[in-house]
């Protein structure tokens, strides 16, 4: 019997072959997996963060010169302080992810899905929602970011200048008691600016690149890894000057008159570039990309796997 094209039987066959959309997750699962993915990813890349912060701040010491190379700097640090020093500030790093990763990626997906009910999701929409989510996450997590920067670099200072925080909660209490609550938001301006750019260049780019790589037949872990490393490289190149500004503003100490050397994002970037050269803003780029690219891969892999596990439950 002749069956014309477009018959019920053909449509039924096409429906069977079409991949079923993933089961929607609850908001608790979305935010929970975002935070856990961020924490698990951070544990893997924290040493890169420690090296990036220390290389980036090395020229703050009077008479210092730029680090010769990443490998020489890392080898010298390990020789002086031991391998475990690479995990200085790990508690603050993980606590930061509880607030930052949870709210950043969780809010991005929430905003994206809300807007999808009004218009088709495109890159411009992803860019805006990811940037807003990143800025919100930065404001929420800025106090822990200040603790992370200080704890990661503290042991590199002369003994008389070290703050010697016993842990992240000790750092929080001492900063509040000794410097006031305002100290928690030193470097907030470049941190929020950086986070908004990271949102647009990491989260939105990753979301878009997943679709692009999928169109070339790249799927599964290969898709996640390729999208993550590409997004990580893009946002590392764009945000490194803001990372430098954030680190210097968070780590700075007032002079004898109580005046701080860095007062704003543009002023800090201009001051560093004028005093040490433009490329000093990129001191520590290799470990910074190791942190950014590595964390992007690790976080999104963990998020995807955790969500697969939840859907099977």
N, C-alpha and C positions, 0 to 999 in steps of 0.2 A: 504494500500500500504506500502510495506517495505521501510523504509528510512535508509540508511546506516549511521553509526556513522561518524561524521565529515562533514555531508551535510551542505548545505547553511542554512537550517532552524535551525540546531543546533547551528551553529556559530552565527547566528543572535540572538538567544535566549541568548547565552553566552555574547554577546556584550551588550545586553539590561541590563543583570544582573550586568555587571561590573561597578564599580563606576567610574564616570567621573572624570578626573583629575581637580584640582582647576584651576580657571581662572587665568592666569598669571597677576601679578600686575606690574604697571609701576615703574620705579626707584624712582620717587617722592613718590609714595605710600609706597614702601619698606622702604626708609629712614625716611619718615614722621612717619609711624606707629612705627618704631624702637625707634625714639626719644620720641614720645608721650607715648609709653609703658614704657620707662625708667623713664620718669618724673612722671607718675601716680604711678608707682611702688615705686619710691623713696619717695614720700610724705608719703606713708604708713609705710616705714621702717626707716625713718630718725632718730627717737628717738634711735633705736638700734645703728645707726652709731655714734651718739653723745656719747652714753654710751661706745661703743667699743673704740673710740678714747681717751676718758678721762681715762678709765681703763688702756688702753695701755700706756698712757703717764704719769700715776700717779707716777711711780717710777723715773721720771726725776727730781722730787723735792728732794733737799738734805735731807738725813735722812728719806726718806719715806720708807714705807713697802708695799708689794703687797696687793691689795684690798682683803678683807677676802672672799667675795663672790659677785656674780653678783647682787643678790637681796638686800643684805645689802648696796652695793655701790649705786645702783639705788635709794633705799629708802632714803639714806643719801643725795644724790644729790637733789632729789625732795624736801626734807625737808628744805634744805638750800636755794635753788634757785627757787623752784616752778616747776610745771609741764611744763610750757612754755619754760623753759631752755632746755628741750629735743629737742626743735626745733631751737636752736641756729644754725645759718648757713644754714637754709633751702633754702634761696635764692641761695647761692653758690652751694648747692646740686642739685637743679633743673637746674641751668645753666650748671653745669657739665654734666648732662644727655643730655642736648641739643647737646653738642659736643661729649661726650663719647659714650652714648648709640646709638645715631644716626649713628655715623661713625663706631662703632664696629660691631653691628649686621647688619647694612646696607652693609658695606664693605664685611663682611663674606658671605652673601648671593650672593653678586655680584661676588666675587672671586670664590665661589663654583660653581655657574651656568656657569661661563666662562670656568672653568676647566672641567665641565661635558660634554662640547662639544667635548673634546679630549679623555676622559677616564671615565669609570664608577665611580660614586661617592662611596667612601668607607671611613672608619674611618680615615685612614692615611691622605687622602685628606682633610677631615673635620678638622683634627687636625692642619695641616699646614696652611690652609687658615684662620682658626679662630685665630691662634696664630699671624699671620701677621696682620690681621685686628685689633686685640687687641693692638698690639704694635703701629700701626698707630694712633689708637684712643687715646692712652695714651699720645703720643707726642702732639697731637692736644689739649687735655684737661688738660694738666699738670698745666698751670697757674691757672685755676679755682680750681684744686685739692688742691693746696697750700692754696688758700683762704678758702676752705672748712675745712681743717684740723685746721687752725688757728682760724677761727670763731667758730668752734665746741668746742674748748677747752679754749677759751679766758677767759670766766667767771670763770673758775676754778683756775685762777692765782690770786696772791695777787693784790690788787688794783694798786699798784705802777708799776707792771709789765704788766698790761693788755694793749693791743693795742687799744681796744675800737673802732673797725671798725663799722661804721654806717650801712653798708650793703655791699653786694658783690662788687658793683661798686666802693664804697669808698675804700674797701680793695685793689682792683686792682690798683687804682690811687695812693694810699699811698705806696704800696709796690714798684711800679715803681719809684715813686719820692724819697722815703727814702732809698731804698736798691738796686735799679737798676733792669733792666730787668732780669738779671741773677738769681735773687732770685726766680723768677717764676719757675725755673727749678731745684731748690733744691729738691732732692728726686726723680728726673726724672728717674734716672737709676733703682732704685728698683720699681718705679711705672710702667715703661715700661716692665721690666722683669715680674712683677706680672701680668700686663695686658695680656702679651703674654701667660703666664701660665693659667690665667683665661679664655682666649679665647679658649685654648685647652681643659681645664678641665670643663668649664661651657658650652660655646656655642656648641663646637663640641660634648661633652659628652651628652648634652641635645638633640641635633639633632639625635645622635645615639640611646640614650635611648628611644626616642619616637618610633623608629622602633621596638626596643626590646620589650617594653611593649605592643605595638600594636600586635605583634606576639602572645602574650598571651591573646589577646582579650580585652585588656584595651584600651578604647577610650575616646574621648571627654575631659572633664575637669579632670577626674581621671588620664588620660594619661599625661596631661600637668602638673598636680600637682606632680605626682609620679616622672616624669622625672626631673622636676625642683628641687625638694627637694633633690633628689639623686645627681644631678649635683652640687647643692649648697654645700652639705656636702663634696663632694670630693674636690672641689676647695678651700673651707674654710680651710681644714686641710693642704693642700699643700701650700697655699699662705699666711698664717698668719705670718710667720717670715718676709716675704717681706713686708707685711702691716706694721709690727712694724718698720722695717727699713725706709719705706717711711714716716710714721708719725713722727718719730724722726728727720729725715733729713729736713722735711718740717717745723717743729715747732722749730728747734734749734735756739739758739741765740749765736752770736759770743762773745768770752770773751774779756777782756780788751785789748788784743793785736790784736784783729780782727780775731783770729783763731777759726774755727768751730770745734766742737768735733767730728762730723761725716762727713766723706769725700767720702764714697762709700758704696755700698750695702754689700759686704762681710765684710768690716771693721766694719760697723755698727752692723751687726748681730753678728760678733765675739765679739765686744766690749760689747754688751748687755748680751750675753750668758756668757762671762767671768766675768762680773761685778755682774750680778744678777741671773745667772743660766740659763740653756737652756730653762726651762719651762716659764721663764719670757717673752720669745718671744711670748707666747700664752696667756699673760694677756689680758683679754677682749674677749676670744674666744667665749663664749656663746652669747653675743650681736653681735659679728662679724658674727657668723653663722646665728643669727636672721636677721641680715642685708642682708647677702649674700643669704641664702636660701629663706628668705622672699621676697627679691627683685627679685630673679630669678623666683619664682612662680608668683609674681604680674606682673612683666614685661612681661613674656611670655604669661600669661593669657590675659593681655590687648592687646598685639600685635596680638594674634590670634583673639580676639573679634573684634578689629578695622578692621582687614583684612576681616573678615566675613562681617562686615557692608559695607565696600567698595565694595566687590564683589556683594552685593545685590543692590547697587545703579545703 
